[in-house]
Amino acid sequence: MSAPMNRTAIVMLASGLSRRYGRHDKMLADLGGKPLVEHVADMIAQLSPLARVAVCPSDRPAIGEHLIKRFVIAINKKPKLGLGHSIAVGVNVALQFKPDAILLVMGDMPFVEPWVLEGVMERLGNGVDIVHSGGGGGVRPPTAFGPATFEQLAALDGDDGAKRIIGQGGFNVVGFGAPAPLLLDVDTKEELDLARRQLEIRERHDNPRRADEPVDEIELAPIDLSQQRVGGVGFGAARR
């Protein structure tokens, strides 16, 4: 039997150092008129989990202020300790709700949709301990973890994040296979520009031009996402 969403704690990670992005915090960078992190937060808010936990940095309170009405805020006082430490901070708060599963979601992946999280959760259970979203293309978040992994998740530290648990053996790990464009993560300003173009194309698809509406002289060129780098190795191959 799969783990139900109403017994799952969703942990959103939003306390990275944004080293590859530059001086400003990427979580607050504008994407389509709202901060990058809000795209993920709004998506998670459409679901009804046992708990929503957002891991936010203590030295950048504006991130937590955006999320406090929809999430339990887990303050990361030491983001320099790496992604693994951020996960541990969120998981230790999530465990206070006594969940049957923990679902880790990155705050810099603006195109993940609710059905992806639901699909990942449907595969967890029945002897499956970990479900990631990458399918056969490699391990990618969002990733769901069953109870057998909780102790190790809560003790994580360093830059490897959950990669250490997923790759060590001993757990039954399967992939869900979400479409690659939905798994775009924003680590650099170039990737933010790509996300903006992707969002523009999505909006144009959702709001097609009327037949009597004049055609702009300059059109956006289609983006071939198969030629773009879609993030790095999931869960901490490089420090964010």
Residue pairs with C-beta under 8 A, 6 or more apart in sequence:
1 125
1 126
2 121
2 122
2 123
2 124
2 125
2 126
3 100
3 101
3 121
3 124
3 125
3 144
3 146
4 100
4 121
5 47
5 48
5 49
5 117
5 118
5 121
6 48
6 49
6 50
7 50
7 99
7 100
7 101
8 49
8 50
8 99
8 100
8 101
8 102
8 103
8 121
8 144
9 49
9 50
9 51
9 52
9 53
9 94
9 95
9 97
9 99
9 101
9 102
9 103
10 44
10 47
10 49
10 51
10 52
10 53
10 102
10 103
10 105
10 117
11 53
11 54
11 55
11 74
11 87
11 90
11 91
11 93
11 94
11 102
11 103
11 104
11 105
12 40
12 41
12 44
12 52
12 53
12 54
12 55
12 67
12 71
12 90
12 105
12 106
12 107
13 55
13 83
13 86
13 87
13 90
13 104
13 105
13 106
13 107
14 27
14 37
14 54
14 55
14 56
14 57
14 63
14 67
14 107
14 108
15 55
15 56
15 57
15 63
15 76
15 79
15 86
15 89
16 26
16 27
16 79
16 83
16 86
16 107
16 108
16 239
16 240
17 79
17 80
17 239
17 240
18 24
18 25
18 26
18 27
18 240
19 239
19 240
20 187
20 188
20 238
20 240
21 29
21 186
21 187
21 188
21 189
21 192
22 189
25 60
25 62
25 63
26 36
26 108
26 186
26 187
26 192
27 35
27 36
27 37
27 60
27 63
27 107
27 108
28 35
28 36
28 37
28 62
28 63
28 66
29 35
29 36
29 186
29 192
30 36
31 39
31 110
31 186
31 192
31 195
31 196
31 199
32 39
32 196
32 199
32 203
35 66
36 107
36 108
36 110
36 186
36 192
36 195
37 63
37 66
37 67
37 107
37 108
38 66
39 110
39 111
40 105
40 106
40 107
40 108
40 109
40 110
40 112
41 54
41 66
41 67
41 70
41 71
41 107
43 112
43 113
43 114
44 52
44 70
44 71
44 105
44 117
45 52
45 70
46 114
47 114
47 117
47 118
49 103
50 97
50 99
51 72
51 94
51 97
51 99
52 70
52 71
52 72
53 71
53 72
53 73
53 74
53 90
53 93
53 94
54 63
54 64
54 67
54 71
54 72
54 73
54 74
54 90
54 107
55 74
55 76
55 86
55 87
55 89
55 90
56 63
56 64
56 67
56 73
56 74
56 75
56 76
57 63
57 75
57 76
57 79
58 75
58 76
58 77
59 79
64 73
64 75
67 73
72 93
74 89
74 90
74 92
74 93
75 89
76 85
76 86
76 89
78 85
79 85
79 86
81 157
81 158
82 157
82 158
82 159
82 160
82 161
82 236
82 239
83 158
83 159
83 160
83 161
83 235
83 236
83 239
83 240
84 156
84 157
84 158
84 159
84 160
84 161
84 162
84 164
84 236
85 156
85 157
85 158
86 161
87 104
87 153
87 156
87 161
87 162
87 235
88 153
88 154
88 155
88 156
88 157
90 104
91 102
91 150
91 153
91 154
91 156
92 154
94 102
95 102
95 150
95 154
100 146
100 147
101 121
101 124
101 144
101 145
101 146
101 147
102 144
102 145
102 149
102 150
102 153
103 117
103 120
103 121
103 142
103 143
103 144
103 145
104 141
104 142
104 143
104 144
104 145
104 162
104 235
105 112
105 117
105 141
105 142
106 141
106 142
106 185
108 185
108 186
108 187
108 240
109 141
109 142
109 183
109 184
109 185
109 186
109 231
110 184
110 186
110 195
110 199
111 181
111 182
111 183
111 184
111 195
111 198
112 133
112 142
112 178
112 182
112 183
113 182
116 133
116 142
116 176
116 178
116 182
117 142
119 176
119 178
120 131
120 132
120 133
120 142
120 143
120 144
120 176
120 178
121 131
121 144
123 131
123 144
123 174
123 176
124 130
124 131
124 144
124 145
124 146
125 146
127 172
128 146
128 172
128 173
128 174
129 145
129 146
129 148
129 149
129 171
129 172
129 173
130 143
130 144
130 145
130 146
130 149
130 165
130 166
130 171
130 172
130 173
130 174
131 143
131 144
131 173
131 174
131 175
131 176
132 139
132 140
132 141
132 142
132 143
132 166
132 173
132 174
132 175
132 176
132 234
133 140
133 141
133 142
133 143
133 175
133 176
133 177
133 178
133 183
134 140
134 175
134 176
134 177
134 178
134 183
134 234
135 175
135 176
135 177
135 178
136 175
136 177
137 175
137 177
137 180
138 233
138 234
139 163
139 166
139 167
139 173
139 175
139 233
139 234
139 235
140 178
140 183
140 231
140 234
141 183
141 234
141 235
143 162
143 166
143 234
143 235
145 153
145 162
145 165
148 171
149 165
149 171
152 165
153 162
153 165
156 162
156 164
156 165
159 236
159 238
159 239
160 235
160 236
160 237
161 235
161 236
162 235
162 236
163 233
163 234
163 235
163 236
163 237
165 171
166 173
166 235
180 225
180 226
180 230
181 198
181 225
181 230
183 230
183 231
184 191
184 194
184 195
184 198
184 225
184 228
184 230
184 231
185 191
185 230
185 231
185 232
186 192
186 195
187 231
187 232
187 238
187 240
191 229
191 231
194 223
194 228
197 220
197 223
198 223
198 225
200 220
201 220
201 222
201 223
204 220
209 215
232 238
